[in-house]
Amino acid sequence: MSRAVVYETFGGPEVLELRDVPEPHAGPGEVRVRVTAAGLNPMDWIITSTPEAATVFGLTLPSGFGYDFAGVVDEAGEGADGFAVGDRVYGGAMAKAAADFLVMKAPTPGALFHTPDGIGDEVAATLPVAGLTAAAALDAIGLRSGDTLLVGGAAGGVGVFAVQLARLAGARVIGTASEGTFDFLRQLGAEPVTYGPGLADRVRALAPGGVTAATDLFGTETAEAALALGVPPERISTIAAGPNPPGGVRATGGEQATPADLERITDAVLAGAITVPIAATFPIERIRDAVTLQAGRHVHGKIVVTL
Ligand SMILES: NC(=O)c1ccc[n+]([C@@H]2O[C@H](COP(=O)([O-])OP(=O)(O)OC[C@H]3O[C@@H](n4cnc5c(N)ncnc54)[C@H](OP(=O)(O)O)[C@@H]3O)[C@@H](O)[C@H]2O)c1
């Protein structure tokens, strides 16, 4: 037997159960991963609590939980090209990550990667969704050196990557957060500004010369403020505005990033140019506490569950 987080009804963290389940095994063209770490994202609990979201991802009940994972290949079926027993791997597997073992196709382009030496499993498990989404959000607006970039929700899981990638690209970064988060943002290289009504005025005071690009990682407030500040819509991206973002701004997401984006991030992590703030680590037995903290929407960086 092995353990997996499962749920049988939609709801909050209380529906999540750590259960003994039959051990899965790798078939032809598949690998089995002994998972050691699972990174959490808002998507995980949004799916668990929203049947419509689960449908979008093709999930039905009962369901497993979690997407981002890291671990070691411990079974490789015939034809699992490029992956062998003992390989350290990380990636994304819908509704499978929070479990002792997961089985997936190998290769799975864009969702199964070799973990570089020098990057631990807990850090690797934070990278796929948040790292790729941050890269996509900046790619969508053609971020360049010399830009003054406004980032909405800059201290969250995606924000910590977006801020640091933008700084590495040579941009000045202004990031929205609550006041208690200001020091955290400064350490990442961003100039903090509080979110909420009057945002455009506060940003104008910080950057009298103007903002040249923006990415909104939390709702639509930052995108709207950027439009009010005269940033052209094609230089504003959003990842969390739903299907109809305001004023023609660019909606994007992790699926629009490339494996090269991830390599850029892992190279920067290895070089010490990007740090991955892990706000909290929970053993899998405390999955409900981990999800409760995540769903509160005031996390600075990432939450990781260990197995
Ligand atoms: N389209 C995609 O592919 C994709 C991928 C990943 C994520 N997303 C979506 O993008 C959003 C961000 O994801 P995430 O992982 O970064 O989330 P997260 O880690 O939960 O974000 C937490 C951060 O949001 C900040 N925050 C809270 N209330 C805010 C407000 N009213 N305005 C601005 N910031 C606020 C918090 O700052 P304080 O603590 O200072 O309040 C905290 O640092 C989520 O909605 C997620 O579903 C989309």
Ligand as a Chemical Component Dictionary entry (heavy atoms), coordinates in Angstrom:
data_LIG
# 
_chem_comp.id                   LIG 
_chem_comp.type                 NON-POLYMER 
_chem_comp.pdbx_formal_charge   0 
_chem_comp.three_letter_code    LIG 
# 
loop_
_chem_comp_atom.comp_id 
_chem_comp_atom.atom_id 
_chem_comp_atom.alt_atom_id 
_chem_comp_atom.type_symbol 
_chem_comp_atom.charge 
_chem_comp_atom.model_Cartn_x 
_chem_comp_atom.model_Cartn_y 
_chem_comp_atom.model_Cartn_z 
_chem_comp_atom.pdbx_ordinal 
LIG N1  N1  N 0  -3.052 31.261 -15.517 1  
LIG C1  C1  C 0  -2.119 30.504 -14.949 2  
LIG O1  O1  O 0  -1.442 29.695 -15.594 3  
LIG C2  C2  C 0  -1.898 30.652 -13.491 4  
LIG C3  C3  C 0  -0.817 29.992 -12.911 5  
LIG C4  C4  C 0  -0.554 30.203 -11.551 6  
LIG C5  C5  C 0  -1.400 31.012 -10.815 7  
LIG N2  N2  N 1  -2.479 31.588 -11.407 8  
LIG C6  C6  C 0  -3.365 32.449 -10.628 9  
LIG O2  O2  O 0  -2.599 33.596 -10.312 10 
LIG C7  C7  C 0  -2.906 34.065 -9.019  11 
LIG C8  C8  C 0  -1.634 34.187 -8.198  12 
LIG O3  O3  O 0  -1.091 32.926 -7.922  13 
LIG P1  P1  P 0  -0.029 32.812 -6.745  14 
LIG O4  O4  O 0  0.409  31.392 -6.669  15 
LIG O5  O5  O -1 0.985  33.885 -6.872  16 
LIG O6  O6  O 0  -0.992 33.154 -5.495  17 
LIG P2  P2  P 0  -0.653 33.329 -3.953  18 
LIG O7  O7  O 0  0.701  32.784 -3.667  19 
LIG O8  O8  O 0  -1.796 32.798 -3.203  20 
LIG O9  O9  O 0  -0.627 34.919 -3.750  21 
LIG C9  C9  C 0  -0.495 35.389 -2.464  22 
LIG C10 C10 C 0  -0.113 36.851 -2.495  23 
LIG O10 O10 O 0  -1.202 37.647 -2.917  24 
LIG C11 C11 C 0  -1.110 38.892 -2.256  25 
LIG N3  N3  N 0  -2.419 39.513 -2.150  26 
LIG C12 C12 C 0  -3.444 39.213 -1.279  27 
LIG N4  N4  N 0  -4.501 40.011 -1.494  28 
LIG C13 C13 C 0  -4.154 40.827 -2.544  29 
LIG C14 C14 C 0  -4.812 41.865 -3.234  30 
LIG N5  N5  N 0  -6.069 42.225 -2.935  31 
LIG N6  N6  N 0  -4.155 42.490 -4.241  32 
LIG C15 C15 C 0  -2.906 42.137 -4.582  33 
LIG N7  N7  N 0  -2.204 41.160 -3.971  34 
LIG C16 C16 C 0  -2.839 40.513 -2.957  35 
LIG C17 C17 C 0  -0.535 38.584 -0.908  36 
LIG O11 O11 O 0  0.216  39.693 -0.441  37 
LIG P3  P3  P 0  0.022  40.183 1.106   38 
LIG O12 O12 O 0  0.359  38.975 1.958   39 
LIG O13 O13 O 0  0.971  41.296 1.257   40 
LIG O14 O14 O 0  -1.439 40.562 1.236   41 
LIG C18 C18 C 0  0.312  37.333 -1.141  42 
LIG O15 O15 O 0  1.688  37.605 -1.159  43 
LIG C19 C19 C 0  -3.959 33.093 -8.465  44 
LIG O16 O16 O 0  -5.231 33.635 -8.705  45 
LIG C20 C20 C 0  -3.761 31.854 -9.302  46 
LIG O17 O17 O 0  -4.928 31.076 -9.386  47 
LIG C21 C21 C 0  -2.741 31.439 -12.725 48 
# 
loop_
_chem_comp_bond.comp_id 
_chem_comp_bond.atom_id_1 
_chem_comp_bond.atom_id_2 
_chem_comp_bond.value_order 
_chem_comp_bond.pdbx_ordinal 
LIG N1  C1  SING 1  
LIG C1  O1  DOUB 2  
LIG C1  C2  SING 3  
LIG C2  C3  SING 4  
LIG C2  C21 DOUB 5  
LIG C3  C4  DOUB 6  
LIG C4  C5  SING 7  
LIG C5  N2  DOUB 8  
LIG N2  C6  SING 9  
LIG N2  C21 SING 10 
LIG C6  O2  SING 11 
LIG C6  C20 SING 12 
LIG O2  C7  SING 13 
LIG C7  C8  SING 14 
LIG C7  C19 SING 15 
LIG C8  O3  SING 16 
LIG O3  P1  SING 17 
LIG P1  O4  DOUB 18 
LIG P1  O5  SING 19 
LIG P1  O6  SING 20 
LIG O6  P2  SING 21 
LIG P2  O7  DOUB 22 
LIG P2  O8  SING 23 
LIG P2  O9  SING 24 
LIG O9  C9  SING 25 
LIG C9  C10 SING 26 
LIG C10 O10 SING 27 
LIG C10 C18 SING 28 
LIG O10 C11 SING 29 
LIG C11 N3  SING 30 
LIG C11 C17 SING 31 
LIG N3  C12 SING 32 
LIG N3  C16 SING 33 
LIG C12 N4  DOUB 34 
LIG N4  C13 SING 35 
LIG C13 C14 SING 36 
LIG C13 C16 DOUB 37 
LIG C14 N5  SING 38 
LIG C14 N6  DOUB 39 
LIG N6  C15 SING 40 
LIG C15 N7  DOUB 41 
LIG N7  C16 SING 42 
LIG C17 O11 SING 43 
LIG C17 C18 SING 44 
LIG O11 P3  SING 45 
LIG P3  O12 DOUB 46 
LIG P3  O13 SING 47 
LIG P3  O14 SING 48 
LIG C18 O15 SING 49 
LIG C19 O16 SING 50 
LIG C19 C20 SING 51 
LIG C20 O17 SING 52 
# 
